[in-house]
Amino acid sequence: MQALLARRAPVLLWSSVFSHAICDGACFVHGSGSVEKRPSRRRYAAFNTSGRCGEAKELVHAMKKMSAQDAKAFYDALHPRVRLDIMRLLSEKRRKRQSDRATSKLTKYYSVPFEKNYFFREEDVEEMSTLGKGPGGQATNRRMQTAIVKHVPSGLIVKFSRFPSLWLNRRAARELLSLRLEEHLLGPTSQLGKIRVARERRRRRQQRTLKYLSEKGARLQTKDTRRCHWLAFLTGESPLPSAAVSQMALEEDAAAVPVTTAVLFGPECNTWWPKLRAASKSTAAAAPDSTGDGGVPLFLQYLFPVAYADSSPAEREEMAACKSSKAVRTNVRRALSCFCELFGLRLRRIATSAPIEASRVVLERDGLNWVERRSRLTKNGSMTPLARACWPRVYMSVRELGMTPEACAIVVFFKKEVRTALGSASGAWAVEALQCLTEAVRRSKSTVTVQLSSGTSSPTSRGE
C-alpha cells in the first residue's frame, strides 16, 4: 500500500500545481530550482498524453479573467508542456470554429441513441440491415452487419459495411449521411464540397505543373539540340550528339558505336539514306509545322553547318570557327559528294592547274543512279519534303564556308533542269528548288535580298 502511495504521490503533486497556480497565482518557472521532476520524460507516456485537457481549460478560463498584460505574464511563466497544452486546445477550438462556419446555416438535431448531432431527425430516417459480403467465412454464417440508412425527405441512401459490428456500421452510416445531406443542401460551401473543390483545385494545379514541366523540358531539349558543336564534330574531336543519333533510329548494336566523321565516311558511307530518311521522319513528327531549318535533321545540320541572320550568337561563333578550319571544308566537301549521290547525282570536278578551292565543279545526273533515285528528289512534278528541307541547308552551308564552285554547281544544275524542261510541267520541281534556295539566301541576309533568276546563268552568278 505504501508503494502504491509512493507511485501516486508525484501525480498528485503535479496535479496540485494547477490548482495552486490558479488560486494563489503561483506558477512554474522553467529551469528554476523549485520545479519538481515529472514522473515520466517519455513523449507518449500516459502521463504526458492524457488527463490534462480539463486542466488546460481551467487555465484558459482563468486567463480570460485577467488583463492582457497579466495574462501574458501568467502564460510566459507556465511550464513549456503546459503552454503546449494550451496552444493545442486553442488551435483545436479555432479549427472547429472555422469548420462550423459553413454549417451554421443548418440546424443540427441531437440523436439520442448515438449521442451525436446530425443534420436530420431520427424520425426522418429509414434503416435496415443485410448480410455482409466478402471473404472471411461461410455463406451460412454471415452476420447482419451491413447498415442501409435512407433519408426520406431528400431520398439520400447510404450503405455501410466496413466494420464487423452492426452498431459501428450504423453510426458510421449516419455520419456519412449527415455529410452528404450537408453537401446536398449547401453545395460547395459544405464540408464535402470544400474537399471536392480543394481536390479539383489540386488536380488543376498538378495539370498546370505537368504542362509547365513538359513545355520547359521541350524548351531545354530544343536548347540542347541547338547547342551546336559543329567544329568539334567535323574535325573528328567528338562524335555526333545523342539527340542526333536518336533521330536516326539505329539498332541497339549500332547505336552503341559513336558516330564520328571517320565512321560516316568509312564503313557507313553506303547507309546514309536510311539514316537520313529516319531522321527526317523523326524531325517531321516532332515539329510538323516547322519552317526553315526546323525540318532539317540534326544529322544533316552537323554535316553542313550554317548561321543565318536570326541564329544565336553561339551558332555564329561556331560558324566563324568553321570558316577558318581547312579540315571542316574538307569534310563538308566529302559530305556534299555523298549527299548528291543519295539523289542519283554526281559532283564532278574538272581537272585544271588551279588549286582545288578555285577549280570548276559540275553537278550532273549520274546515269542509271538518277533513274533509280530521282524519286527521292522529285515526285509528282514537285520536290519531296525531305529534299525541300535539306537542299537549301546544304547550299547555304557550302556558300557560307566559301566553297564557291560547289555552290555555283548546285544553282547551275537546277537552272539547267529548268531550261531542259522549258515549256512543260516536268521542270516545276526545279523552279521550286530555285525558290527554296532564294528564300534561304534571303533568310541569311536580312537587309539584302538576293534573287536567283530561273533564266540562263550569267558570268556573275557563276563567279559567285
Steps between C-alpha positions, in 0.01 A plus 500: 500500500787735586662422162175585321477831685861572416429446128191722508662778702673671204179492302312671777779751536490581128123533502509724802717746314210618282268564791778677689583712196138595445410576859819661631648636180812284538637332191790300371810676374679280252850413615461627861601294799143463629380302197419140580592228256223350294424134562589415137712673240367287215297683241228237457473395864148497640588781738608725213221421255178484699325658793604863451231638270280601793790666677587697185137613477519623860814698423343655189188588700717664767700696242180639349426674832839676504615804314704460183834574669429278801381215276818529289723498807305208645528304173874568461566372851330165439684178434571446127296181503203687647535776240499234229176355638339844493612561141361163392169572670469844339598371155242221527232750593606723210485209257154399616380859483624537141346169393165594652468831314353337190266276698367780720213550251366152568334372813643200677284248681617290789481124455427331829609144403833613361553810720607720210365795304394445138332708230194272504250368748489136594135481401593607143730200458411151385749234596551138408787250505611217275750218509862602457697392192861421431758243611532378855237229556235273360192645338273344764695663784491856371387763747250781468765773489418721199307813597281670238374845602257704289406862558138514390459877430805522273511141376869455587604140568821394673624143525786420737653163587868560570495400866403154628274660761151603392496778759820656364367477145173669602688785665740541208211492252327784687815712504543446128132576438536823698796607286321417175184678613708808580654483153154453348371814673804731496692382196861624472487676839446172685779292649495243220457778245812673627690172477385450141586860410844463657550171316402660169728797572785263578432304181506817288819611673660165425392527136647850477822375659522206261430725203763748615757226560431340162533835322815578696642157415423558132670841515805354672515216250477746212766715662720194545459401136579854389816501709713433197843339505553507126873567511575216742293254296633595157859492622450154652550608863152395617229264371150589390283604799254252647202713389607469136574127535158434655330659197662247267333204680808282492500144627621432853841371391552784253385766747772393745773596251586875502407662168801701385612634164735203467204265535272698267756530223635149557295183564166689521529695175253269322231526771436873495156483344330287773653725765394820325148373430447383860638826640277700265190309613591551867551872444172535310311310772650718775430830319239449225449876441866600512648729238857580403756276667237360737439210259869427437628196692779559751706246309507736202535816711829372641630395159409834339534786752348838420409812697209721394422857595263379773740237638628511857838660584639155584410372152660803335819454704509131412448581133783755508730233642392254229579751224861520612551122519632316197397161647139619521489598133658168402241297690213718374625442145499122562153521655372695199616226263325234709187713528475549124540126443192438716286670231669341198728797429874521450728782605778505240807715532661618175874456518689829462832641608323721754481396869204295617328803658491680162440201270175460309236255630205360307190338652328267254282193472673170571355274229303204638538625857291803400231276354494292816520776761335803340182423696688611812538849349181548301160332509182588310662806347614660829782460748465247780472643855841358589669661200315828555633516858856374442620656174478865618700408810768328292521789254526767771765299687738470204426862409579636848814286531643667192467193274393708200545235225275252682234766570499610136474138384181450702336813356610420145361146524149616593507774234604244241207280600268797455634570149482132404132480593411843362139508384398190695388431854784254568733781610274638770703326770818678386323836513384410849859411596625839378230672703609308811861605443391862452306493825802354681724778367241761601491353849878510532508871413227695670575830322607380157270297276670274252293369213599188307340545160370192327654603167843429355783531752715809452875529555427697816302212648767251396764697683289532814 
